[in-house]
Amino acid sequence: MEGKQGEVQRLAKAPLNLNDALVSAFISLMLPGAAQICDGRRAAGFLFMLGVAMWYVLFMPVGWIVHIWNVVDAFTHRMRPR
């Protein structure tokens, strides 16, 4: 039990890694929702996938907005302390 608590404290003090956030943003740019799924947020990932695909088909400008929202979400979620 002591090992888990030490690991949690180590992760809490770990510096934020900008490279992880940039990689997540790039993955979401290439395939909307993929970074969220890789990060364990499956529901958000599948909703972004479906939402972006649906809006690209129905109305392209809104599809772009949702796609960029997806990229920003992936980036900002990775920048949060864990």
Residue, then its C-alpha position, 0 to 999 in steps of 0.5 A: m500500500e505504501g508503494k501506491q501512495g508514493e507513486v501517487q505523490r510522485l505523479a502529483k509532483a511531476p512536471l507537465n509535459l508539453n510534448d504529451a499535450l502536443v502529441s495528443a493534439f496532433i492525434s486528434l487533428m488526424l483522427p478526431g476523438a482518438a486522443q480522448i480514447c487513448d487517454g481513457r475517455r472513451a465516451a468523449g472520444f466516440l462522441f467527438m468522432l461521431g459529432v465531427a463526422m456528422w457535422y462534416v456531412l451536414f454542414m462543413p463549417v460547423g464540422w471544422i469548429v467541432h474538429i478544432w474544439n476536439v483538438v483543443d480539448a485533447f491539448t488542454h486535458r493533457m496539460r492538466p496536472r494528474 
